[in-house]
């Protein structure tokens, strides 16, 4: 009886021993269970090298487009000039008040006005252009203006009269704005006199404006 009991116990324990032993797997099984298996090309590329493609550089305007822009600019500038001329004609016919101006430079030959400009309410009334202003009296044509207060601006660019290598580097720009009143149905004459001591680098420009009204 004892021998039979031992055989029976051994038979009962044998399945449990078989289930407790670890299962052996081959190298192919481990590779199949590894994450990312089957996508070796994606796994081998570092993340830093995965960059999006750069867009192609933008190209500038072509020569034909630049020519068209220049033509449009010239056309708009011509239209603006004509519009200002028409506005001036309308103003002269509409407003009975008239305004004229004179400019005289008394700085001598050592200092000359290379460029001068007179503006009324921001609009150009007279410009000397490329011709220097000497001590001769400059007369600005009479024009019709609206009666009432106005802002008269005088801008002068002064450089030494003698042509030297430093002449263009020396000089100054003087710009002054004066408040004037143009009476109704009268002629207003503005006399501008400019002067300075001609001692660089501390220039002392003097600008005098005299106003005369007459019927």
Secondary structure, DSSP 4 states (H G I P E B T S, - for coil): -HHHHHHHHHHHHHHHHHHHSPPP--HHHHHHHSTTTT-HHHHHS-GGG--PPPPPPPP---HHHHHHHHHHHHHHHHHHHHHHHHHHHHHHHH---EEEEEEEE-S-SSEEEEEEEEEETTEEEEE-TTSPB-SSPEEEEEEE--SEEEEEEEEEEEEESS--TTTTTS-EEEEEEEEEEE-TTSEEEEEEEEE----SSS---EEEEEEEEE-
